[in-house]
């Protein structure tokens, strides 16, 4: 990408999209294109193609998606499958039709089979069934990877896909029922602290292991990939910051300065017991994450205090 290239970032109000926009601007890119959903609904093919025809983006970061935590995925699997299929199909098709130079499709490590060997290599894709608690979302993301590959195979479009581990940071959704694990914990512990409640209950038993990447590390990685990666196969993006959910809860308590008791509801699912991506391909390209987990959580909590509470 050149500094004056027309770069469209979909989902720019979200966790990853907002980080991509900030990282692009901070890096000197001067022609970043964004639209609110009220102006361009990417689930509508006509609105999507109108935007591409008028603004003619040269590069596209496809980060728009319907996302949520375990509970929300379990309750709304059809919504997660259909809405994500609609968004990504429309953007990828429009990118081909209007001759975008390069597209980066953002997926998720949930694409991998529940019983994958750990750390999970890219070639584990479609070697088994995904974790049932987020099956709809995972299937949509797998379809997005394959659609990018098929456009590359059939039309030689430069469409690539990146699969990050669990992402957290500013501009996340802080909703106890619908958000991912870190923002959900931040809100629960903050509310308990402010209400002087002496215990908080979390899903599962805390033994599941997860890897987390700070959103601005991820945005830096995605810009790096847009400029340096062209392979047919998707690529994992991780941080090496792997932690049990129980240890994660203790880190969030430290960041929030909550000193109450953590209780575990073992009638609720843990999800995959371990989910760590193999980053050998990314390591060989020369990129690594920089933000340690506690620092990232503290920064995220500060953003929550200044923008949500």
Phi, psi and omega per residue, in radians:
X1 nan 2.449 2.993
X2 -1.601 2.805 -3.078
X3 -1.122 -0.406 3.118
X4 -1.831 0.214 3.100
X5 -1.113 2.585 3.069
X6 -1.415 1.954 -3.019
X7 -2.078 2.045 3.117
X8 -1.695 2.193 3.074
X9 -1.952 1.893 3.087
X10 -1.417 2.609 -3.120
X11 1.200 0.643 -2.992
X12 -1.231 -0.248 3.084
X13 -1.539 -0.140 -3.067
X14 -1.523 -3.094 -3.089
X15 -0.982 -0.971 -3.068
X16 -1.429 -0.754 -3.108
X17 -1.030 -0.747 3.132
X18 -1.124 -0.637 3.111
X19 -1.188 -0.685 3.102
X20 -1.076 -0.808 -3.140
X21 -1.029 -0.830 -3.123
X22 -1.097 -0.747 -3.131
X23 -1.146 -0.674 3.093
X24 -1.099 -0.856 -3.121
X25 -1.100 -0.761 3.132
X26 -1.106 -0.457 -3.131
X27 -1.540 -0.031 3.059
X28 1.752 0.084 3.082
X29 -1.279 2.310 -2.935
X30 -1.936 -0.039 -3.031
X31 -2.318 1.079 -3.116
X32 -1.600 2.216 -3.076
X33 -1.816 2.261 3.086
X34 -2.450 2.695 3.066
X35 -2.509 2.405 2.981
X36 -1.244 2.742 -3.127
X37 -1.092 -0.532 3.118
X38 -1.160 -0.421 -3.138
X39 -1.603 -0.723 3.095
X40 -2.407 1.927 3.105
X41 -1.576 1.881 -3.062
X42 -1.199 -0.235 3.044
X43 -1.357 -0.141 3.118
X44 -1.840 2.033 -3.054
X45 -1.102 -0.649 -3.112
X46 -1.190 -0.751 3.109
X47 -1.140 -0.683 3.141
X48 -1.104 -0.834 -3.102
X49 -1.222 -0.544 3.046
X50 -1.054 -0.813 -3.125
X51 -1.061 -0.793 -3.137
X52 -1.120 -0.682 -3.107
X53 -1.197 -0.595 -3.085
X54 -1.477 -0.770 -3.005
X55 -1.692 -0.263 3.010
X56 0.813 1.022 3.102
X57 -1.094 2.510 3.088
X58 -1.616 -0.545 -3.135
X59 -2.296 2.486 -3.071
X60 -2.295 2.203 2.945
X61 -1.761 1.922 -3.110
X62 -1.600 1.467 -3.134
X63 -1.924 -0.058 3.092
X64 -1.190 2.343 -3.128
X65 -2.940 2.754 2.942
X66 -1.557 2.122 -3.061
X67 -2.274 2.832 3.116
X68 -3.139 3.029 3.140
X69 -1.448 -3.042 -3.063
X70 -1.012 -0.844 -3.080
X71 -1.065 -0.760 -3.119
X72 -1.197 -0.652 3.081
X73 -1.125 -0.728 -3.136
X74 -1.115 -0.686 -3.056
X75 -1.390 -0.399 -3.007
X76 -2.338 0.888 -3.051
X77 -1.121 -0.635 3.138
X78 -1.148 -0.704 3.124
X79 -1.084 -0.758 -3.117
X80 -1.147 -0.667 3.137
X81 -1.246 -0.903 -3.019
X82 -1.195 -0.832 -3.075
X83 -1.130 -0.706 3.126
X84 -1.211 -0.658 3.055
X85 -1.052 -0.799 -3.108
X86 -1.072 -0.834 -3.106
X87 -1.068 -0.924 -3.030
X88 -1.235 -0.640 3.098
X89 -1.073 -0.765 -3.105
X90 -1.152 -0.759 -3.107
X91 -1.216 -0.736 -3.139
X92 -1.163 -0.746 3.113
X93 -1.101 -0.778 3.133
X94 -1.129 -0.632 3.117
X95 -1.103 -0.658 3.058
X96 -1.218 -0.842 -3.054
X97 -1.069 -0.674 -3.075
X98 -1.792 0.348 2.920
X99 0.997 0.833 3.007
X100 -1.075 2.420 -3.126
X101 -1.192 -0.664 -3.116
X102 -2.772 2.452 3.091
X103 -2.202 2.402 3.013
X104 -2.010 2.067 3.109
X105 -1.652 2.211 -3.127
X106 -1.708 2.091 3.112
X107 -1.860 -2.452 -3.089
X108 -2.813 2.657 3.104
X109 -1.183 -0.168 3.107
X110 -1.221 -0.113 3.099
X111 -1.157 -0.370 -2.985
X112 -1.442 2.658 3.134
X113 -1.001 2.602 -3.107
X114 -0.986 -0.672 -3.043
X115 -1.809 0.553 3.134
X116 -1.102 2.556 2.966
X117 -1.104 2.547 -3.074
X118 -1.963 2.511 -0.214
X119 -1.084 2.719 -2.990
X120 -1.497 2.081 3.077
X121 -1.460 2.772 -3.108
X122 -1.033 -0.568 -3.078
X123 -1.333 0.036 3.036
X124 -1.326 -0.217 -3.110
X125 -0.976 2.250 3.056
X126 1.143 0.442 3.039
X127 -1.676 0.050 3.124
X128 -3.061 -3.081 -3.099
X129 -1.439 2.478 3.074
X130 -1.240 2.912 3.077
X131 -1.019 2.182 -3.058
X132 -1.044 -0.470 -3.062
X133 -1.209 -0.328 3.060
X134 -2.369 0.673 -3.045
X135 -1.071 -0.758 -3.111
X136 -1.053 -0.813 3.115
X137 -1.097 -0.765 -3.105
X138 -1.102 -0.753 -3.130
X139 -1.117 -0.689 3.095
X140 -1.068 -0.773 -3.117
X141 -1.180 -0.645 3.063
X142 -1.084 -0.741 3.114
X143 -1.071 -0.661 3.116
X144 -1.126 -0.741 3.077
X145 -1.026 -0.849 -3.087
X146 -1.157 -0.636 3.125
X147 -1.136 -0.728 3.066
X148 -1.055 -0.744 3.134
X149 -1.144 -0.686 -3.127
X150 -1.198 -0.643 3.061
X151 -1.152 -0.651 3.085
X152 -1.149 -0.740 -3.114
X153 -1.204 -0.813 -3.045
X154 -1.413 -0.659 -3.001
X155 -2.085 -0.035 -3.107
X156 1.087 0.500 3.039
X157 -1.225 2.475 -3.140
X158 -1.535 1.309 -3.140
X159 -1.956 2.166 -3.123
X160 -2.136 2.860 -3.113
X161 -2.332 2.427 3.101
X162 -2.169 2.381 -3.101
X163 -2.044 1.761 3.137
X164 -1.458 2.803 2.928
X165 -1.309 -2.942 -3.101
X166 -1.062 2.275 -3.072
X167 -1.867 2.512 3.069
X168 -2.564 2.843 3.084
X169 2.605 -3.003 3.102
X170 -1.006 2.663 -3.140
X171 1.234 0.261 3.030
X172 -1.324 3.007 3.079
X173 -1.610 2.092 -3.114
X174 -1.799 1.334 -3.106
X175 -2.268 2.105 -3.030
X176 -0.991 -0.660 -3.060
X177 -1.516 -0.538 -2.955
X178 -1.940 -0.239 -2.999
X179 -1.547 2.958 3.057
X180 -1.259 3.087 -2.899
X181 -1.144 -0.796 -3.071
X182 -1.166 -0.882 3.103
X183 -1.109 -0.569 3.083
X184 -1.107 -0.784 3.102
X185 -1.113 -0.755 3.140
X186 -0.984 -0.816 -3.108
X187 -1.177 -0.764 -3.139
X188 -1.067 -0.825 -3.099
X189 -1.217 -0.664 3.104
X190 -1.115 -0.811 3.139
X191 -1.071 -0.723 3.127
X192 -1.141 -0.696 3.104
X193 -1.071 -0.828 -3.086
X194 -1.219 -0.533 -3.136
X195 -1.622 0.000 -3.139
X196 1.006 0.729 3.050
X197 -1.549 2.317 -2.956
X198 -1.591 0.092 3.031
X199 -2.703 2.695 3.113
X200 -2.306 2.378 3.140
X201 -1.793 2.312 3.119
X202 -2.102 2.759 -3.136
X203 -1.172 2.554 2.986
X204 1.344 -2.747 -3.134
X205 -2.000 0.032 3.079
X206 1.478 0.032 -3.052
X207 -1.534 -0.299 -3.120
X208 -1.090 2.497 -3.121
X209 -1.819 2.406 3.122
X210 -2.415 2.653 3.062
X211 -1.927 2.379 -3.066
X212 -2.197 2.487 3.077
X213 -2.217 2.345 3.124
X214 -1.218 2.443 -2.983
X215 -1.029 -0.609 -3.126
X216 -1.357 -0.429 2.938
X217 -1.165 -0.760 3.140
X218 -1.106 -0.763 -3.136
X219 -1.074 -0.672 3.077
X220 -1.081 -0.711 3.119
X221 -1.139 -0.698 -3.100
X222 -1.199 -0.683 3.058
X223 -1.138 -0.699 3.072
X224 -1.024 -0.783 -3.133
X225 -1.167 -0.696 3.114
X226 -1.007 -0.588 -3.107
X227 -1.613 -0.228 -2.975
X228 -2.346 -0.015 -3.019
X229 -2.256 2.307 -3.111
X230 -2.402 0.225 -3.023
X231 -1.228 2.757 3.081
X232 -1.160 -0.732 -3.077
X233 -1.391 2.651 3.074
X234 -1.227 2.900 -3.102
X235 -2.335 2.412 3.095
X236 -1.376 2.557 3.017
X237 -2.240 2.023 -3.126
X238 -2.266 -3.074 -3.053
X239 -2.227 -0.280 -3.013
X240 1.319 -0.006 3.112
X241 -1.604 1.494 -3.120
X242 -1.809 2.433 -3.040
X243 -2.694 2.628 3.015
X244 -1.268 2.716 3.105
X245 -1.074 -0.585 3.101
X246 -1.140 -0.788 3.108
X247 -1.192 -0.609 3.070
X248 -1.055 -0.776 3.130
X249 -1.030 -0.678 3.120
X250 -1.166 -0.644 3.085
X251 -1.136 -0.743 3.130
X252 -1.139 -0.687 3.067
X253 -1.009 -0.735 3.109
X254 -1.091 -0.776 -3.110
X255 -1.136 -0.684 -3.098
X256 -1.457 -0.307 -3.057
X257 1.105 0.828 3.061
X258 -1.821 2.248 -3.058
X259 -1.991 0.339 3.107
X260 -1.407 -3.099 -3.110
X261 -1.553 2.508 3.061
X262 -1.788 2.154 3.086
X263 -1.865 2.639 -3.078
X264 -2.101 2.217 3.120
X265 -1.630 1.653 -3.041
X266 -1.350 -0.012 3.005
X267 -1.394 -0.231 3.128
X268 -1.668 2.659 -3.044
X269 -1.288 2.658 3.023
X270 -1.487 -0.345 -2.905
X271 1.331 -2.827 3.086
X272 -1.008 2.424 -3.090
X273 -1.271 -0.478 3.022
X274 -2.582 2.429 3.111
X275 -2.562 1.585 3.114
X276 -2.204 2.268 -3.097
X277 -1.557 2.547 3.029
X278 -1.401 2.162 -3.070
X279 -1.899 0.435 -3.091
X280 -0.996 -0.745 -3.129
X281 -1.109 -0.759 -3.142
X282 -1.178 -0.701 3.120
X283 -1.045 -0.722 -3.120
X284 -1.171 -0.424 3.074
X285 -1.376 -0.277 3.060
X286 1.733 0.337 3.130
X287 -1.987 2.411 3.034
X288 -2.460 2.671 3.105
X289 -1.273 2.716 -3.041
X290 -2.059 -0.436 -2.956
X291 -1.630 2.070 3.110
X292 -1.245 2.793 -2.948
X293 -1.114 -0.812 -3.100
X294 -1.122 -0.740 3.103
X295 -1.055 -0.767 3.137
X296 -1.111 -0.709 3.133
X297 -1.153 -0.732 3.123
X298 -1.085 -0.743 3.121
X299 -1.125 -0.697 3.112
X300 -1.137 -0.710 3.115
X301 -1.147 -0.691 3.085
X302 -1.061 -0.733 3.110
X303 -1.106 -0.712 3.122
X304 -1.057 -0.779 -3.133
X305 -1.109 -0.643 -3.061
X306 -1.510 -0.310 -2.998
X307 -2.204 -0.284 -3.053
X308 -2.045 -0.820 -3.040
X309 -1.130 nan nan
